[in-house]
Amino acid sequence: MRIAGGVLLIIVAVINLVVGLGYLTGGALAGGAGKLGATMTKLAEENARKQGKEMTAEEKAQLAQSQAQLAQLGDQAAPKAGMLMGLGAFLLITVGTSIAGAVQLFRRKGAMFIMVAAVLVIVGEVLGAVVLKFGPANVPGIVAAVLAFLGARSMSAKPAPAPVGTPAPMG
């Protein structure tokens, strides 16, 4: 149970590393989509001036339309952008705790830390399900956390006392 939990925690840590970086990048891009439209308009007008020609009314209308579409996209994505970036940052934190928890499982030490790492993995999976949706990608994290809990509990369980009248073990 300990070894399987530790291996799964490492696999989940690698998955969370990739996904966390993706959420951070995606959130930043989604949050910046609205600002991109205004910047694009300024750059197009500046480029036309440098070339010594004035933008036609049709070009300005096309540019305004694309700017409006980007602004609308940014308005729709802005609420999720912050959540995606926050989830990405949290997942990056769980990467370190998951790997450290796996090492502790292998060493048979730090049962409390292993439980904390497992709780963080479960919280990451729940947050991922809330922000996006629950799917098959959430299952390895939940299974790893359950196995880590079971491994930590088996490490912290005290052996049963010997029955009265039983001789003490030698050596």
C-alpha positions in Angstrom: 0.0 0.0 0.0 2.8 2.4 0.9 4.8 1.7 -2.2 1.8 1.9 -4.5 0.7 5.2 -2.8 4.2 6.6 -3.2 4.5 5.7 -6.8 1.1 7.1 -7.6 1.9 10.3 -5.7 4.9 10.8 -7.9 2.9 10.2 -11.0 0.2 12.7 -9.8 3.0 15.2 -9.1 4.2 15.0 -12.6 0.7 15.4 -14.0 0.0 18.3 -11.7 3.3 20.0 -12.8 2.3 19.9 -16.4 -1.4 20.8 -15.8 -0.4 23.6 -13.3 1.9 25.2 -15.8 -0.8 24.9 -18.4 -3.4 26.6 -16.2 -1.1 29.4 -15.3 -0.3 30.0 -19.0 -3.9 29.6 -20.1 -5.2 31.9 -17.4 -2.7 34.6 -18.2 -3.5 34.4 -21.9 -7.3 34.5 -21.2 -6.9 37.4 -18.9 -4.8 39.4 -21.4 -7.1 38.8 -24.4 -9.1 41.9 -23.8 -6.0 44.1 -23.6 -4.6 42.5 -26.7 -7.3 44.2 -28.9 -6.4 47.7 -27.8 -2.7 47.0 -28.2 -3.4 45.6 -31.7 -5.2 48.7 -32.8 -2.4 51.0 -31.6 0.2 48.9 -33.3 -1.7 48.8 -36.6 -2.2 52.6 -36.6 1.4 53.2 -35.7 2.6 50.8 -38.4 0.5 52.6 -41.0 1.9 55.9 -40.0 5.5 54.6 -40.2 4.9 53.4 -43.7 3.6 56.9 -44.7 0.0 55.9 -45.5 -3.3 56.4 -43.7 -5.5 53.5 -42.9 -8.7 53.3 -45.0 -12.1 53.4 -43.4 -12.6 49.7 -44.3 -9.3 48.7 -42.6 -10.3 50.8 -39.5 -13.7 49.1 -39.4 -12.1 45.6 -39.7 -9.6 46.5 -37.0 -12.4 47.8 -34.7 -14.4 44.7 -35.3 -11.5 42.4 -34.4 -10.8 44.5 -31.3 -14.4 44.2 -30.2 -14.3 40.5 -30.6 -11.2 40.2 -28.6 -12.6 42.5 -25.9 -15.8 40.3 -25.7 -13.6 37.2 -25.5 -11.6 38.8 -22.7 -14.7 39.8 -20.8 -16.0 36.2 -21.0 -12.7 34.7 -20.0 -11.7 37.1 -17.3 -13.6 35.5 -14.4 -12.2 32.1 -15.2 -8.7 33.4 -15.9 -8.1 34.3 -12.3 -9.5 30.9 -11.1 -7.3 29.0 -13.6 -4.2 30.9 -12.5 -5.0 30.3 -8.9 -5.6 26.6 -9.5 -2.4 26.4 -11.5 -0.4 27.9 -8.6 -2.0 25.6 -6.1 -1.2 22.5 -8.3 2.4 23.6 -8.5 2.5 23.7 -4.7 1.1 20.2 -4.5 3.9 19.0 -6.8 6.5 19.5 -4.0 4.4 18.1 -1.2 3.4 15.1 -3.2 7.0 14.2 -4.0 8.0 14.7 -0.4 5.1 12.7 0.8 6.0 9.8 -1.6 9.6 9.9 -0.3 8.3 9.8 3.3 6.1 6.8 2.4 9.1 5.0 1.0 11.1 5.8 4.2 8.2 4.8 6.5 8.5 8.2 8.3 6.4 11.3 8.7 2.9 9.9 8.7 1.4 13.3 9.6 3.2 15.0 6.7 2.0 12.2 4.3 -1.6 12.9 5.4 -1.2 16.6 4.8 0.2 15.9 1.3 -2.7 13.6 0.6 -5.2 16.2 1.8 -3.6 18.8 -0.5 -3.9 16.4 -3.5 -7.6 15.8 -2.7 -8.2 19.6 -2.4 -6.4 20.1 -5.8 -8.7 17.5 -7.4 -11.8 19.0 -5.9 -10.8 22.5 -7.0 -10.1 21.2 -10.5 -13.6 19.6 -10.5 -15.2 22.9 -9.4 -13.3 25.2 -11.8 -13.6 22.9 -14.8 -15.4 19.6 -14.3 -14.9 16.2 -12.8 -13.4 13.7 -15.2 -11.1 10.7 -15.6 -8.1 12.9 -15.1 -9.1 13.4 -11.4 -9.2 9.7 -10.6 -5.4 9.1 -10.2 -5.1 11.9 -7.7 -7.9 10.6 -5.6 -6.6 7.1 -5.7 -3.1 8.3 -4.8 -4.4 10.3 -1.9 -6.4 7.3 -0.5 -3.4 5.0 -0.8 -1.2 7.6 0.9 -3.7 7.9 3.7 -3.8 4.1 4.2 0.0 3.9 4.0 0.4 6.6 6.6 -2.2 5.0 8.9 -0.4 1.7 8.7 2.8 3.4 9.7 1.3 5.2 12.6 -0.6 2.2 13.9 0.9 0.9 17.1 1.3 -2.8 17.4 -1.1 -4.7 19.6 0.3 -5.5 23.1 1.4 -9.0 23.7 -1.0 -11.2 25.6 -0.3 -11.6 29.3 2.0 -14.5 30.1 3.7 -14.5 26.7 7.5 -14.4 26.9 9.2 -11.3 25.4 10.8 -11.8 22.0 14.6 -12.5 22.1 17.1 -10.2 20.5 
